[in-house]
Amino acid sequence: MDPVKLSTETVLPMPVTVIGTGDGRVKPLDGVVATTPGAHTPNLLVNIVTPMMAIVVRFINAYLTTLVGLVAAGMTSNIIPATDFGHLVIECAKLSLAGAGLGLMKDCLTIFSGLERKFPLGTGSV
């Protein structure tokens, strides 16, 4: 009977993106590897983005998602009146701003509610 041969593999760090600015005293470091306990769980490679960059990326994502959905709806029906494809894309691009703008307001509300919890005396509530 042959003995079972075991081999070991190194577990590569798993990239994790975090939105952060620090607490004013300590600036979070980009590219730091957070070590996890045990040999069977991957370490975390921390990637930090600023809140403004996160908002811009989310706005562009919401805008393009809405644009593609509206163009698809406009091509398959007469919901959005347009004379040709170029006109349809322009009309859908204008309409997509509303959906992305609503998402922008929601994201700003989320950030400011986090700031209110972080700095309760700034709002006058304790």
URWO-V577207 format. One record per pair of residues at least 6 apart in sequence whose ideal C-beta (glycine too) atoms are under 6 Angstrom apart, sorted by the first residue. I is the first residue (numbers start at 1). J is the second residue. D is the distance in Angstrom with one decimal. If there is no record, write none. Layout:
I & J & D
I & J & D
This chain:
11 & 42 & 4.6
13 & 33 & 5.3
13 & 42 & 5.9
13 & 43 & 4.3
13 & 45 & 4.1
14 & 42 & 4.4
14 & 44 & 5.7
15 & 45 & 4.6
15 & 47 & 5.8
16 & 44 & 4.8
16 & 46 & 6.0
17 & 47 & 4.6
18 & 48 & 5.4
19 & 49 & 5.8
19 & 51 & 5.7
19 & 54 & 4.7
20 & 28 & 5.0
20 & 48 & 5.3
22 & 28 & 5.3
28 & 48 & 5.0
30 & 48 & 4.7
32 & 46 & 4.9
33 & 43 & 5.1
33 & 45 & 5.5
34 & 44 & 4.2
34 & 46 & 5.8
35 & 43 & 5.3
36 & 43 & 5.6
51 & 111 & 5.7
55 & 107 & 5.3
58 & 107 & 5.6
59 & 100 & 5.3
59 & 104 & 5.2
62 & 100 & 4.4
62 & 103 & 4.1
63 & 96 & 5.2
63 & 100 & 3.8
66 & 96 & 4.2
66 & 99 & 4.0
67 & 92 & 5.6
67 & 96 & 4.3
70 & 92 & 3.9
70 & 95 & 5.7
71 & 92 & 4.9
73 & 79 & 5.5
74 & 80 & 3.9
74 & 88 & 4.8
74 & 92 & 6.0
80 & 91 & 5.6
82 & 88 & 3.7
82 & 91 & 5.6
116 & 123 & 5.4
